[in-house]
């Protein structure tokens, strides 16, 4: 029986980098963002139902994320309709990974873990975080979103202080070495728990 570890944190906190550290240490990692990208990719399962909601977003059998973002900005009720399509499909991807993975520790990289109730199925949760200034700097330096986009995403996510309080482990991503040391300590703790189970 594998140990299920959820990793969460807000945008720009270093979650993907931290998840890669778990993968490098031999854990099987499922990435919610990658699962969503697959759903939105050509022939992805989310394309047809979302195109019914936002026909303009469908261009050459691909969903234009900018058109979608603008549509959501114009109609706030649209987001919950899209989530009602996407979240069950993401859940199915996660369940398939859980059934197929053969690692002692399975890691679930999930930004909205608490928001979607995904923490309920985990044996433990690790929250990845950094200070607000570093977070904003990281996100805006990517050049893929505006300050307004960043603010909109933050408004949909549980405050990081709450995520930290609800988590079993907290990983500060101020430096790569510090994050790596915390990942090693968490893995040692989990392996100790598995040994004594």
N, C-alpha and C positions, 0 to 999 in steps of 0.2 A: 504494500500500500504506500503510495507516494505522499509526501508532505506537500500541501498546497499553500504557496506563499503569494499573496497579492502584493503588488507594488503599485503605489499611487502617489499622487502629488500634482500640483497645478502645472500649467504650461510654463516651460522655461526653467523648471526646477532641476533638470538633469536626470529625469527618469529613464529615458532611453539609454543614456550612457551607463547608468547604474545597472539597468537590466542586462546590458552587454557584459558587465563585470560578472554577473551571476552566470551568464552563458559561458564565459571564459573559464569559470570555475567548475563547469561540468553540469550545470542545471539545464533542463529543457525550459525554454522561454516561449510563452505565447504573448503576442503583441496585439493589443486591441486596435491600435491605430493602423497596423498592417492589415488586420482583418477588415477594417472599414475601407481601406484603400482597395482591397480585393473586391469588395462589394460595389465600389464605384468604378472599377476598371472596366474596359470593354467586355461586354457579356456578363458583367457582375450582376448578382441577384437583386441589388437595390435599384438598378437603373430604371427598369420598366415602371415599378410602382412610384418612384419619386418623379419620373417624367410625367406621370398622370397629374401629380400635384403642381409641378412647375414645368410645363411643356417647353418653355424657352430655354431651360437649362440643358436640354438634350441636343447635343451637336455632334454629328458623325458618330452616333452610338456611344458617346461619352458624356458624362455630366460635367458641365462647366461649373467649377466650385465658386468662381466669382459671381456668376449669375445667381447661383443658389444663395450665397451670402447676402447679396443685394435683395433677393426676394424675402429672405428671413428678416432682414432689417426693415423692409417695407410692411411685412405682416408677421407680427410676433407669434401668432397662433400656428404658423407654419412649422416652426421648430419642433413642437411636440408631435405634430403629424409625421414629420420625417423620422423623429426618434422612435415612434411607434412601429415604423417599418424597419429601421436599422437595428435597434437594440435586440429584437428576437433573433435576427440573422447573425449578429455578433455572438450572441449566447450560444447559438448552434455551432459556430466555429470553435468557441471555447470548449464546448462539451466534446466535440470531435477530437480536439487536441488532447484533452484529459483522458479520453478513452484509448488513444493511440500511443501517447508518450510513455517511455520506459525509463524514466530517470527517478532517482531517489527523491529529489526535490523538484517540483514543478513550479515555475514562476509565471505569474500572470500580470503582465505590464498593462495596467488599466487606469487611465486618467480619471475616469468617472466611477471608480470602484464603489465608493460610499454612496454617491448620488444615485446609482442604479441598483443598489442593494447587492452587488457582487461580492461584498465582503462576507456575506452570510455563509457562502460555500467554502471559505478559506480557513485553513488551520491557523494562519497568522497573517498580519498585514504589516508591511514596511512602508512608511511614508518618507518620500524623498523631498528635501526642501533646501532652499537657500533664502537669503534676505530679499526683500522686495526690489531693492535697487538693482541687484545682480540679475534677478529674474527679468525685469523689464529690459535691461540692457541686452541680455541674451536673446530675448524674443525679437526685439526691434532690430538687432544687428543681423538677423537672418534675411531681412529685406523682403519678407513674404507677406507681412501684414502691417497695417497702420496702427496708430495708438488707439483709434476707435475700435478696430477689430480686436485688439488685445483686451480692451476694456469690456467688450461684449463677451468674450470667452471667459474672462475672470468672473463676470457677473453670473455666469451659468455654473460656476464651480464652487463647491463648498470652500469657505475660507481655510487657508492652509493651517491655521492654528487649530481649527476643529479637526482636520484630518490627522494632524500630529497627535492630538489628545485621544483620538479613537484607535490609533495604531499601536501594535505590539512593539514595533521597532521604528526608530527614526534615523534616517541617514542624511547627514548634512553634506551638501556637495560644494563646499567652499573650495576644495582642491581635489584633484583626481586621487592623489595618494591617500588623503583622509577618507574619501568615499570608499576606496578599495579596502582600506583597513576595517571600516565599519561593515562592509559586505562580508569580509572574512570572519569577523566576530559573530555576525548573524548566522552564517553557515555553520560555524563551530557550535553555536548554541542550539541550532536546529538538529544538527547531527547528534549532539548530546541528548536532546529530547527523544530522538528516534531510538537511540541506544537503550534508554531507560523506559521506553514505552512498553 
